[in-house]
Amino acid sequence: MRKTAPSKPKRSAAKRERPQQKAPKAGAPIPMLDLARQYHSIEKEIGKSVQAVCASQRYVLGPEVQAFENEAADFLGAKHAVGCASGTDAIWLALVAAGVSPGDEVITSPFSFFATVSAIIRAGARPVFADVDPGTLNLDPDAVNARIRRTNSARIRGLMPVHLYGQCADMTRFAHLVDEHKLAMVEDAAQAFGATWRGKFAGTMSIAGAFSFYPTKNLSCYGDGGLVTTNDDAVADHMRRMRNHGSRQRYYHEEIGWNSRLDSLQAAILRVKLKHIDDWNAERHERAVAYDVLFKSAGLLSTRSAKDGARPVVRPLARNKDAHHIFHQYVVRVERRDALRSFLTERKIGTEIYYPVPLHLQQCLGYLGYGAGDLPESELAAQEVLALPMYPEITPEEQASVVAAIAEFYA
Ligand SMILES: Cc1ncc(COP(=O)(O)O)c(C=O)c1O
């Protein structure tokens, strides 16, 4: 088991021999994500491992999944890792195995992907939202504390921070809240494979941590896939049963579970990619630093908040002292966001908005009773955030073109 996590990138990507890749032509489109570049760099390894699975004829769970689970647990320093069909299912498995039951309430972030909240509802619980920290956009421990005190509800049983964009939420403060309010905590680590908080890996600082291997994720497979980690033997055992129809022994069902198994082809692909994840995460970090430098030298960067209006771009706040950010996404907050996005689209530069509507304002969650103005930091972030192209293989020239286009827009 790997006992310690890197508190900063393990080594400089500049020193790593980068796989041969054709330099994109000047003026060529710059996509938000280019998975083909990664695929070309590992094509032979992937081909071999996929062929081996086909030859084995073991397609669902089986030795390949078990090997991946062992390697992922070892990488993260967790006692157990349980593969499953998606990140959405991973959150559901984590919540159920942590003891969240119908009638409970679970506090989480309103500034996340929909699965964060839908998994709570699928576990039979009611989501409760607290606002985010405007710097990191992660769930704010002060807001959580205030929400618990204001509600004074004995039904608040669960807490689920989300490690957004690849940076851990403040797990030290959340651990104190767990003790004080007797909460069951699980982590949505879907965007944070390899991120750390004070030397511990995302997904290993609570009862259970949930990961997604959706193709856009920093560690991804070639379809849907997910993983749950835990240090608790009984929780692991429960999650293994629940991912397989609540059954330990075929055709004998102890409880109502689900079909949420990881297939062997995805596991084989993930085993290949796991060997590269330290390098890829280090390269993402370097690309993020490169964006910071480019924005600064273009005179676009505000050192304070998006609201001060002095400069149009606010870089993502990385809490370097405690958190090692793996930059699953590089997300800036900008003035006139939608106009900037259209301008970049015209110049064939891909961008995304994670997320345009905070969860408490989603139409289907109206029954929870939230309205506009209830969670102002999340609502403001939804109007200002813009994710820029970010992947280990993006070239310095492409990054310079992205920042130059943004400078042109604000000139
Ligand atoms: C924060 C977060 N939670 C949960 C999920 C759900 O993962 P999946 O798409 O693998 O179901 C995602 C990914 O889309 C995510 O970004």
Ligand as a Chemical Component Dictionary entry (heavy atoms), coordinates in Angstrom:
data_LIG
# 
_chem_comp.id                   LIG 
_chem_comp.type                 NON-POLYMER 
_chem_comp.pdbx_formal_charge   0 
_chem_comp.three_letter_code    LIG 
# 
loop_
_chem_comp_atom.comp_id 
_chem_comp_atom.atom_id 
_chem_comp_atom.alt_atom_id 
_chem_comp_atom.type_symbol 
_chem_comp_atom.charge 
_chem_comp_atom.model_Cartn_x 
_chem_comp_atom.model_Cartn_y 
_chem_comp_atom.model_Cartn_z 
_chem_comp_atom.pdbx_ordinal 
LIG C1 C1 C 0 -18.722 15.992 -9.430  1  
LIG C2 C2 C 0 -19.283 14.800 -10.167 2  
LIG N1 N1 N 0 -20.024 13.910 -9.492  3  
LIG C3 C3 C 0 -20.522 12.826 -10.102 4  
LIG C4 C4 C 0 -20.306 12.566 -11.426 5  
LIG C5 C5 C 0 -20.950 11.391 -12.063 6  
LIG O1 O1 O 0 -20.061 10.513 -12.683 7  
LIG P1 P1 P 0 -20.546 9.596  -13.924 8  
LIG O2 O2 O 0 -20.736 10.503 -15.089 9  
LIG O3 O3 O 0 -19.394 8.653  -14.105 10 
LIG O4 O4 O 0 -21.780 8.917  -13.515 11 
LIG C6 C6 C 0 -19.515 13.467 -12.174 12 
LIG C7 C7 C 0 -19.187 13.227 -13.597 13 
LIG O5 O5 O 0 -19.798 13.485 -14.523 14 
LIG C8 C8 C 0 -19.014 14.623 -11.527 15 
LIG O6 O6 O 0 -18.287 15.515 -12.201 16 
# 
loop_
_chem_comp_bond.comp_id 
_chem_comp_bond.atom_id_1 
_chem_comp_bond.atom_id_2 
_chem_comp_bond.value_order 
_chem_comp_bond.pdbx_ordinal 
LIG C1 C2 SING 1  
LIG C2 N1 SING 2  
LIG C2 C8 DOUB 3  
LIG N1 C3 DOUB 4  
LIG C3 C4 SING 5  
LIG C4 C5 SING 6  
LIG C4 C6 DOUB 7  
LIG C5 O1 SING 8  
LIG O1 P1 SING 9  
LIG P1 O2 DOUB 10 
LIG P1 O3 SING 11 
LIG P1 O4 SING 12 
LIG C6 C7 SING 13 
LIG C6 C8 SING 14 
LIG C7 O5 DOUB 15 
LIG C8 O6 SING 16 
# 
